[in-house]
Amino acid sequence: MQLLIQCCVLWFVSPEGIEALCNDVNVNHTDVRMLIFAWKMKAEKQGYFSKDEWRRGLKCLGADTRPKLKKAIEGLDKELKVPECFEDFYSYAFQYCLTEEKQRSVDIETICELLNIVLKSEFPNQVNLLVEYLKVGKQLFKLIYVQNDYRALNMDQWRSFYRFFKEVDFHDLENYDSSQAWTVIIDNFVEWLKEKEKN
Amino acid sequence: MVLHKFGEKLYSGLVATMTGHLKEIAKSVEAAQGAEFYRVESQKFIECCDCGDYLKKAERRLNEEIDRVSHYLDPRTEKKITNVVEKEMIENHMLRLIHMENSGLVHMFSDDKYDDLGRMYNLFRRVPDGLSKIREVMTEHIKETGKQLVNDPERLKDPVEFVQRLLDEKDKYDKIINFAFNNDKSFQNALNSSFEYFINLNPRSPEFISLFVDDKLRKGLKGVSEDDVEVTLDKVMMLFRYLQEKDVFEKYYKQHLAKRLLSGKTVSDDAERSLIVKLKTECGYQFTSKLEGMFTDMKTSQDTMQGFYASHPELVDGPTLTVQVLTTGSWPTQSSVTCNLPAEMSALCEKFRSYYLGTHTGRRLSWQTNMGTADLKATFGKGQKHELNVSTYQMCVLMLFNNADRLSYKEIEQATEIPASDLKRCLQSLALVKGRNVLRKEPMSKDVGEDDAFFVNDKFSSKLYKVKIGTVVAQKESEPEKQETRQRVEEDRKPQIEAAIVRIMKSRKQLDHNNLIAEVTKQLQSRFLANPTEVKKRIESLIERDFLERDENDRKLYRDPDVVSLKTRFGSNLESIDDGEYEFVEFICENMVSLGASNLQSIVGDSNILPFYLEQGIANTIGCLQREGCLLRGEHNLLGEAFLVMASVAGIQQQQEVLAWLLEPLSQEWTHSEWQDKYLSEPYGLVYLFSEAQVMWSSFHSVTFFDKALNRSGIKKANWNPENSSTPDSTPINPILIKYFVLSGSCSYFPATSHYTLSLVSICTSNFTWRDPSCNDHE
């Protein structure tokens, strides 16, 4: 993941150290566990890890030696088994992508990447479909003016994805009620799914 | 002997019993016979009679029975017997009668058969469900015919005809309900809901109704008595009430009204105003405030023109200029594209511009050359003299021919700089319309091409001296225009929906999704039918901007956010304000700034919300922060500006309130005796005043905003009397106090404060009339 490379560069530890870190713990920098690590650290800004954050992360993992760190990072994905924790992490993941000060939304490309990293293990099929939908929308927008032009999404919409995957069965879309409090993008996604199924 | 003595008693008792028995027997026999009798008879009749005749017969039979009972039988039997007739003759054949071919209910409606309908009503009301059956069929029929009417392309070609047809249809059924159905309320309601149903099937109904009104107010009501005018307007209002998209009507009405006012083509000012009053009663003040603004502008412009010519007597002999100065925001939005006016006119226009700006500083004028008209005196080749009434564009084109005999399209385009599509239309109307072809075109083709050449038509003739060529009549919109208007309407709806959501959430604090949608729809239904998907989108937008938040646990629940972290939004600007104030400033600033001025217009146009903001929002905030001594100048300016925007788009009453409010701190201070003693009892007292930055700043700001507010409101400064303000508690500011400030030219002793002084002086002198500063009396 690009953002991790950036933050490695800006880390107080030398870049070589970070690479070594990733090698040592045998975790790819695009792995979700690095993002979980950032979450544990409560890292505020993408690409910047402060000394305090680093310390906090290590303390959370209970790791003060390299082998301990490696073991801890390897096992990080288990941290998310508890639903409340996962929700918190899920929202954090979005927050982490906000780079500018008053930024409220994240571009579609990053959203798709993030979906893959964060939700794919639990909802592989759904994530594929959603990513396809988002990318299709973006392509169409380039060609013609599509009414539902989603070039960037906000936190509320991001949150609604997880809730949707959790609560709605993709095989039972007939019961989906668009007059409910689902976000409009989810309404449109469901319509698109229904159309897709017909063809 | 026993018989004689007691016989009577016994005997009369016996008689009574016997009579009673006999009556009972008679009743049942009658009933039994009756039922069978009527069953047979009704069958016979229904086979051979049409509906009307059958009903006559049924009625006759019924009346006969009632008659018979009253003559021969116990009145208590009437009900039993009539029940039989009703059941056999009416109830059993109801549907057959209603749907009878060629004579049933629908035919009675079509042919206005009041008698038959009345008879049916009276008979059917006697049986259960009888009236509801009639009502059902009536409703269906009206909906069907209405649907055909609004979808018929032939009818839609002429909007005025179309609306007239609607009115005729309503009249027809009103008469039927009146003459035949006894003014039955339930039928009236059925009629209304049917009309509401089919009128809204055609999205162009609002536009067409406005065009109908336009036609009436332009010429249709010419010479009509005042009472008849009222009748027509009331009928229009009745149709208006059926519309779901009243805001679309408003948009078109505004456009058409603008054209009527500007071309001076309205039949009666009173009629116009009467309709506005009716609309205001129906829809509230917000609906008509801008419309009234248009009338005000027309009147003000008249006064301005008088002033102009009074101050420029040398211009009386030249061409007469009439300028209408339109306040942006009250009139339909126009793109301001100007063209090159003929030299005589542009010089005159410049004179006007400098005159106007001389008396109204801080305003911007832009000429709307696509909306004007001109009267030209023309002499043609053979000596014919005519007066031509043309549009401004047409005038620009024609005046060119004073200096040239032949002009090509390109030359005209270059000289006038009129946009191409308008120019083509303009030349068409000057050269290609029979009876109005003051120009001649070569080649003589039907359309205007870029290679064409134009000449004055020396052979032009017309029976009339005054020839009208201008084209400013309101017409049915073309397809692209219609799309544009529809788009603008949709855009305008967005802030209205947002305002409704914010309003509701502020008062309910938390609400679930479905109820929120229902509430919003209800609040907006007097203007348009809110689309639930669009409302959802607005909710999401408001969530993104932190006006609303979703409950953490229940995603179906929305909350009005209590305190939002200001620091993350404004950074370090507001460090000096303590946490308690954050909420206010936050809310106000966000509201004013991020909703934007145009959004503001729709919020503050509603007279319900302005007091809310006034009371709970800005006034508190500013007051609160001032008292704490920590109102940053930036915020004060921001809030004040926002306030002014609100005031300028609200109506006169609101503006008065705002002005009074703005002066409130001044009036409180300046009339306070302690304050007067301290600062105004002697010239040096002002020194103290000016050296207290806090006091000085707040006074300065107040007076500045007051001045700006007056400017925006267009109220003539010399005429503004604070005593006319509608707020009951506002103390009128004492102009004499201001005089003291002016007299404080002596404050030039104090260079540090002279800057303030000069500003105050200039503001005060322009705002108030006051006596000669050189006279030294104290009051």
Boltz contact constraints between the chains, C-beta under 6 A:
constraints:
  - contact:
      token1: [A, 104]
      token2: [B, 544]
      max_distance: 6.0
  - contact:
      token1: [A, 154]
      token2: [B, 544]
      max_distance: 6.0
  - contact:
      token1: [A, 156]
      token2: [B, 543]
      max_distance: 6.0
  - contact:
      token1: [A, 163]
      token2: [B, 555]
      max_distance: 6.0
  - contact:
      token1: [A, 181]
      token2: [B, 513]
      max_distance: 6.0
  - contact:
      token1: [A, 181]
      token2: [B, 555]
      max_distance: 6.0
  - contact:
      token1: [A, 181]
      token2: [B, 556]
      max_distance: 6.0
  - contact:
      token1: [A, 183]
      token2: [B, 540]
      max_distance: 6.0
  - contact:
      token1: [A, 184]
      token2: [B, 536]
      max_distance: 6.0
  - contact:
      token1: [A, 184]
      token2: [B, 537]
      max_distance: 6.0
